[in-house]
Amino acid sequence: MNKVCKVILLCLVALTATACNKPEREIKAGRYGMMSDETPQYAALVFIMVIYEDDNLDDAIKISTDKFGRLLKSYHTNSGVQRHVLNLRLTEMTVEPVSGGFQGMTEFKKEATVDVKITGTYNHNKIVDLKTISMVKESGDWKISGVSNTIP
């Protein structure tokens, strides 16, 4: 009986460890450097970080809508997405949400837009750009549906 309990406990621990598969990113934004992973701002920051820091587009496609995911997939590589979708190639990058425009009560919304400030370097030149990330809420998760320039 004791061995059976240990096996069941081990299976439950393994199941809970594998059930959490959201992309884990350390994001120092929001109040006191903490940001909930259920906000659209978090999803926008993770999307930008995945595009610039990962080796492939798999995680970016996972957090995008089907239509936008097909667009990302059509560019094949992260540098292709940086060049054509974001129109911003960088070698080093930091990203933060732009404060202002209080969203409030985002848990009840179905659509959101988040302005992000991307700071980085390319060819030893400092570049600062603002992008607007459009999102929709699908089955409880924020999915990226588009990227545009904040200032046209």
C-alpha positions as protocol buffer text, in pm:
chain_id: "A"
residue {
  index: 1
  type: MET
  ca { x: 0 y: 0 z: 0 }
}
residue {
  index: 2
  type: ASN
  ca { x: 281 y: 241 z: 82 }
}
residue {
  index: 3
  type: LYS
  ca { x: 448 y: 182 z: -259 }
}
residue {
  index: 4
  type: VAL
  ca { x: 120 y: 245 z: -441 }
}
residue {
  index: 5
  type: CYS
  ca { x: 78 y: 582 z: -264 }
}
residue {
  index: 6
  type: LYS
  ca { x: 433 y: 681 z: -359 }
}
residue {
  index: 7
  type: VAL
  ca { x: 374 y: 590 z: -724 }
}
residue {
  index: 8
  type: ILE
  ca { x: 49 y: 787 z: -736 }
}
residue {
  index: 9
  type: LEU
  ca { x: 214 y: 1087 z: -570 }
}
residue {
  index: 10
  type: LEU
  ca { x: 504 y: 1072 z: -815 }
}
residue {
  index: 11
  type: CYS
  ca { x: 264 y: 1059 z: -1111 }
}
residue {
  index: 12
  type: LEU
  ca { x: 71 y: 1362 z: -980 }
}
residue {
  index: 13
  type: VAL
  ca { x: 390 y: 1563 z: -935 }
}
residue {
  index: 14
  type: ALA
  ca { x: 508 y: 1473 z: -1287 }
}
residue {
  index: 15
  type: LEU
  ca { x: 168 y: 1563 z: -1434 }
}
residue {
  index: 16
  type: THR
  ca { x: 156 y: 1906 z: -1270 }
}
residue {
  index: 17
  type: ALA
  ca { x: 514 y: 1982 z: -1375 }
}
residue {
  index: 18
  type: THR
  ca { x: 440 y: 1907 z: -1741 }
}
residue {
  index: 19
  type: ALA
  ca { x: 99 y: 2080 z: -1747 }
}
residue {
  index: 20
  type: CYS
  ca { x: 247 y: 2430 z: -1720 }
}
residue {
  index: 21
  type: ASN
  ca { x: 384 y: 2501 z: -2069 }
}
residue {
  index: 22
  type: LYS
  ca { x: 353 y: 2880 z: -2107 }
}
residue {
  index: 23
  type: PRO
  ca { x: 670 y: 3043 z: -2235 }
}
residue {
  index: 24
  type: GLU
  ca { x: 860 y: 3143 z: -1922 }
}
residue {
  index: 25
  type: ARG
  ca { x: 1026 y: 3480 z: -1957 }
}
residue {
  index: 26
  type: GLU
  ca { x: 1167 y: 3703 z: -1690 }
}
residue {
  index: 27
  type: ILE
  ca { x: 993 y: 4034 z: -1739 }
}
residue {
  index: 28
  type: LYS
  ca { x: 1078 y: 4326 z: -1515 }
}
residue {
  index: 29
  type: ALA
  ca { x: 789 y: 4561 z: -1586 }
}
residue {
  index: 30
  type: GLY
  ca { x: 477 y: 4678 z: -1417 }
}
residue {
  index: 31
  type: ARG
  ca { x: 440 y: 4781 z: -1056 }
}
residue {
  index: 32
  type: TYR
  ca { x: 746 y: 4683 z: -850 }
}
residue {
  index: 33
  type: GLY
  ca { x: 895 y: 4495 z: -1144 }
}
residue {
  index: 34
  type: MET
  ca { x: 621 y: 4230 z: -1143 }
}
residue {
  index: 35
  type: MET
  ca { x: 367 y: 4172 z: -1417 }
}
residue {
  index: 36
  type: SER
  ca { x: 92 y: 3912 z: -1426 }
}
residue {
  index: 37
  type: ASP
  ca { x: 118 y: 3663 z: -1711 }
}
residue {
  index: 38
  type: GLU
  ca { x: -257 y: 3702 z: -1771 }
}
residue {
  index: 39
  type: THR
  ca { x: -236 y: 4060 z: -1899 }
}
residue {
  index: 40
  type: PRO
  ca { x: -214 y: 4169 z: -2262 }
}
residue {
  index: 41
  type: GLN
  ca { x: 101 y: 4368 z: -2178 }
}
residue {
  index: 42
  type: TYR
  ca { x: 277 y: 4049 z: -2071 }
}
residue {
  index: 43
  type: ALA
  ca { x: 176 y: 3871 z: -2392 }
}
residue {
  index: 44
  type: ALA
  ca { x: 301 y: 4163 z: -2604 }
}
residue {
  index: 45
  type: LEU
  ca { x: 639 y: 4172 z: -2428 }
}
residue {
  index: 46
  type: VAL
  ca { x: 683 y: 3795 z: -2454 }
}
residue {
  index: 47
  type: PHE
  ca { x: 602 y: 3809 z: -2826 }
}
residue {
  index: 48
  type: ILE
  ca { x: 867 y: 4074 z: -2897 }
}
residue {
  index: 49
  type: MET
  ca { x: 1123 y: 3893 z: -2680 }
}
residue {
  index: 50
  type: VAL
  ca { x: 1059 y: 3563 z: -2857 }
}
residue {
  index: 51
  type: ILE
  ca { x: 1105 y: 3724 z: -3201 }
}
residue {
  index: 52
  type: TYR
  ca { x: 1441 y: 3875 z: -3106 }
}
residue {
  index: 53
  type: GLU
  ca { x: 1585 y: 3620 z: -2861 }
}
residue {
  index: 54
  type: ASP
  ca { x: 1476 y: 3272 z: -2975 }
}
residue {
  index: 55
  type: ASP
  ca { x: 1633 y: 3063 z: -3249 }
}
residue {
  index: 56
  type: ASN
  ca { x: 1302 y: 2984 z: -3423 }
}
residue {
  index: 57
  type: LEU
  ca { x: 946 y: 3111 z: -3455 }
}
residue {
  index: 58
  type: ASP
  ca { x: 770 y: 2824 z: -3275 }
}
residue {
  index: 59
  type: ASP
  ca { x: 689 y: 3012 z: -2953 }
}
residue {
  index: 60
  type: ALA
  ca { x: 584 y: 3324 z: -3146 }
}
residue {
  index: 61
  type: ILE
  ca { x: 343 y: 3120 z: -3356 }
}
residue {
  index: 62
  type: LYS
  ca { x: 201 y: 2955 z: -3041 }
}
residue {
  index: 63
  type: ILE
  ca { x: 103 y: 3292 z: -2891 }
}
residue {
  index: 64
  type: SER
  ca { x: -40 y: 3429 z: -3218 }
}
residue {
  index: 65
  type: THR
  ca { x: -381 y: 3388 z: -3378 }
}
residue {
  index: 66
  type: ASP
  ca { x: -403 y: 3134 z: -3660 }
}
residue {
  index: 67
  type: LYS
  ca { x: -407 y: 3400 z: -3932 }
}
residue {
  index: 68
  type: PHE
  ca { x: -112 y: 3597 z: -3788 }
}
residue {
  index: 69
  type: GLY
  ca { x: 73 y: 3271 z: -3718 }
}
residue {
  index: 70
  type: ARG
  ca { x: 48 y: 3180 z: -4088 }
}
residue {
  index: 71
  type: LEU
  ca { x: 192 y: 3522 z: -4176 }
}
residue {
  index: 72
  type: LEU
  ca { x: 484 y: 3469 z: -3937 }
}
residue {
  index: 73
  type: LYS
  ca { x: 542 y: 3121 z: -4073 }
}
residue {
  index: 74
  type: SER
  ca { x: 560 y: 3257 z: -4428 }
}
residue {
  index: 75
  type: TYR
  ca { x: 877 y: 3451 z: -4339 }
}
residue {
  index: 76
  type: HIS
  ca { x: 1046 y: 3128 z: -4218 }
}
residue {
  index: 77
  type: THR
  ca { x: 1302 y: 3286 z: -3979 }
}
residue {
  index: 78
  type: ASN
  ca { x: 1317 y: 3533 z: -3694 }
}
residue {
  index: 79
  type: SER
  ca { x: 1524 y: 3774 z: -3900 }
}
residue {
  index: 80
  type: GLY
  ca { x: 1261 y: 3761 z: -4176 }
}
residue {
  index: 81
  type: VAL
  ca { x: 989 y: 3854 z: -3926 }
}
residue {
  index: 82
  type: GLN
  ca { x: 1209 y: 4130 z: -3782 }
}
residue {
  index: 83
  type: ARG
  ca { x: 1272 y: 4272 z: -4127 }
}
residue {
  index: 84
  type: HIS
  ca { x: 925 y: 4244 z: -4284 }
}
residue {
  index: 85
  type: VAL
  ca { x: 665 y: 4235 z: -4005 }
}
residue {
  index: 86
  type: LEU
  ca { x: 828 y: 4457 z: -3742 }
}
residue {
  index: 87
  type: ASN
  ca { x: 1042 y: 4656 z: -3989 }
}
residue {
  index: 88
  type: LEU
  ca { x: 1308 y: 4669 z: -3719 }
}
residue {
  index: 89
  type: ARG
  ca { x: 1632 y: 4469 z: -3720 }
}
residue {
  index: 90
  type: LEU
  ca { x: 1832 y: 4474 z: -3398 }
}
residue {
  index: 91
  type: THR
  ca { x: 2133 y: 4292 z: -3258 }
}
residue {
  index: 92
  type: GLU
  ca { x: 2062 y: 4377 z: -2892 }
}
residue {
  index: 93
  type: MET
  ca { x: 1719 y: 4464 z: -2762 }
}
residue {
  index: 94
  type: THR
  ca { x: 1515 y: 4565 z: -2457 }
}
residue {
  index: 95
  type: VAL
  ca { x: 1139 y: 4606 z: -2459 }
}
residue {
  index: 96
  type: GLU
  ca { x: 897 y: 4770 z: -2219 }
}
residue {
  index: 97
  type: PRO
  ca { x: 530 y: 4868 z: -2227 }
}
residue {
  index: 98
  type: VAL
  ca { x: 460 y: 5236 z: -2278 }
}
residue {
  index: 99
  type: SER
  ca { x: 288 y: 5378 z: -1973 }
}
residue {
  index: 100
  type: GLY
  ca { x: -23 y: 5583 z: -2019 }
}
residue {
  index: 101
  type: GLY
  ca { x: -353 y: 5494 z: -2173 }
}
residue {
  index: 102
  type: PHE
  ca { x: -485 y: 5304 z: -1870 }
}
residue {
  index: 103
  type: GLN
  ca { x: -634 y: 4975 z: -1989 }
}
residue {
  index: 104
  type: GLY
  ca { x: -804 y: 4867 z: -1666 }
}
residue {
  index: 105
  type: MET
  ca { x: -1016 y: 4554 z: -1621 }
}
residue {
  index: 106
  type: THR
  ca { x: -850 y: 4364 z: -1905 }
}
residue {
  index: 107
  type: GLU
  ca { x: -984 y: 4033 z: -1771 }
}
residue {
  index: 108
  type: PHE
  ca { x: -1326 y: 4125 z: -1914 }
}
residue {
  index: 109
  type: LYS
  ca { x: -1210 y: 4248 z: -2253 }
}
residue {
  index: 110
  type: LYS
  ca { x: -1194 y: 4040 z: -2570 }
}
residue {
  index: 111
  type: GLU
  ca { x: -960 y: 4272 z: -2764 }
}
residue {
  index: 112
  type: ALA
  ca { x: -667 y: 4491 z: -2661 }
}
residue {
  index: 113
  type: THR
  ca { x: -386 y: 4698 z: -2804 }
}
residue {
  index: 114
  type: VAL
  ca { x: -56 y: 4754 z: -2626 }
}
residue {
  index: 115
  type: ASP
  ca { x: 208 y: 5009 z: -2719 }
}
residue {
  index: 116
  type: VAL
  ca { x: 562 y: 4885 z: -2659 }
}
residue {
  index: 117
  type: LYS
  ca { x: 892 y: 5073 z: -2669 }
}
residue {
  index: 118
  type: ILE
  ca { x: 1172 y: 4872 z: -2827 }
}
residue {
  index: 119
  type: THR
  ca { x: 1526 y: 4994 z: -2765 }
}
residue {
  index: 120
  type: GLY
  ca { x: 1825 y: 4831 z: -2925 }
}
residue {
  index: 121
  type: THR
  ca { x: 2131 y: 4857 z: -3144 }
}
residue {
  index: 122
  type: TYR
  ca { x: 2202 y: 4775 z: -3504 }
}
residue {
  index: 123
  type: ASN
  ca { x: 2539 y: 4843 z: -3669 }
}
residue {
  index: 124
  type: HIS
  ca { x: 2649 y: 5020 z: -3349 }
}
residue {
  index: 125
  type: ASN
  ca { x: 2363 y: 5271 z: -3380 }
}
residue {
  index: 126
  type: LYS
  ca { x: 2106 y: 5309 z: -3102 }
}
residue {
  index: 127
  type: ILE
  ca { x: 1750 y: 5265 z: -3224 }
}
residue {
  index: 128
  type: VAL
  ca { x: 1429 y: 5343 z: -3034 }
}
residue {
  index: 129
  type: ASP
  ca { x: 1095 y: 5248 z: -3189 }
}
residue {
  index: 130
  type: LEU
  ca { x: 732 y: 5229 z: -3080 }
}
residue {
  index: 131
  type: LYS
  ca { x: 507 y: 4945 z: -3197 }
}
residue {
  index: 132
  type: THR
  ca { x: 139 y: 4878 z: -3136 }
}
residue {
  index: 133
  type: ILE
  ca { x: 56 y: 4513 z: -3072 }
}
residue {
  index: 134
  type: SER
  ca { x: -306 y: 4414 z: -3141 }
}
residue {
  index: 135
  type: MET
  ca { x: -444 y: 4115 z: -2951 }
}
residue {
  index: 136
  type: VAL
  ca { x: -757 y: 3910 z: -2905 }
}
residue {
  index: 137
  type: LYS
  ca { x: -849 y: 3683 z: -2619 }
}
residue {
  index: 138
  type: GLU
  ca { x: -895 y: 3320 z: -2728 }
}
residue {
  index: 139
  type: SER
  ca { x: -992 y: 3055 z: -2472 }
}
residue {
  index: 140
  type: GLY
  ca { x: -857 y: 3264 z: -2185 }
}
residue {
  index: 141
  type: ASP
  ca { x: -518 y: 3348 z: -2341 }
}
residue {
  index: 142
  type: TRP
  ca { x: -411 y: 3667 z: -2516 }
}
residue {
  index: 143
  type: LYS
  ca { x: -309 y: 3598 z: -2877 }
}
residue {
  index: 144
  type: ILE
  ca { x: -123 y: 3840 z: -3103 }
}
residue {
  index: 145
  type: SER
  ca { x: -329 y: 3938 z: -3409 }
}
residue {
  index: 146
  type: GLY
  ca { x: -116 y: 4215 z: -3559 }
}
residue {
  index: 147
  type: VAL
  ca { x: 173 y: 4457 z: -3527 }
}
residue {
  index: 148
  type: SER
  ca { x: 178 y: 4815 z: -3654 }
}
residue {
  index: 149
  type: ASN
  ca { x: 379 y: 5133 z: -3613 }
}
residue {
  index: 150
  type: THR
  ca { x: 254 y: 5348 z: -3328 }
}
residue {
  index: 151
  type: ILE
  ca { x: 353 y: 5669 z: -3503 }
}
residue {
  index: 152
  type: PRO
  ca { x: 271 y: 5645 z: -3875 }
}
